[in-house]
Amino acid sequence: MQTNSNLSTTVSQLLINQEAEAFYSELKAEGYTLLISKKQYATIAGCSLSTVDNQIKLGYGLPNYKKMGEAKNAKIMFSLISVANFFASKTILTA
């Protein structure tokens, strides 16, 4: 079993940059766990649950997610690490 120190090191290695690390830390401080639901993701992304469902159906515009079963309506979960990396990678630099 990993200690908290080892887990923190592993998480830092999985985050793509400092912006992702900051975003991840902020979400953890707000009480989000390592896996979050579609509803929690919609809250973080500032969109509706139906928008998230549409993005899942279309297959783009989302961080990687896990489907918890084979059924059509199986629960969908997002890794907080994937969410932080997704938003950090979507930054567009302007002049």
Residue pairs with C-beta under 8 A, 6 or more apart in sequence:
2 10
11 24
11 81
12 21
14 81
14 85
15 21
15 24
15 81
15 84
15 85
15 88
16 85
16 88
16 89
17 88
19 88
19 91
20 84
20 85
20 87
20 88
20 89
21 84
23 84
23 87
23 88
24 80
24 81
24 84
27 44
27 80
27 83
27 84
28 80
32 40
32 44
32 80
33 80
34 79
34 80
34 81
35 66
35 77
35 78
35 79
35 80
36 44
36 77
36 78
36 80
36 83
37 75
37 76
37 77
37 78
38 49
38 52
38 53
38 56
38 76
38 78
39 49
40 78
41 52
41 62
41 63
41 78
41 83
42 48
42 49
42 51
42 52
44 83
45 52
52 62
55 61
55 62
56 62
56 65
56 76
62 78
62 86
63 78
63 79
63 82
63 83
63 85
63 86
63 87
64 78
64 79
64 82
64 86
65 76
65 77
65 78
65 79
65 82
66 76
66 77
66 78
66 79
67 74
67 75
67 76
68 74
68 75
68 76
68 77
69 75
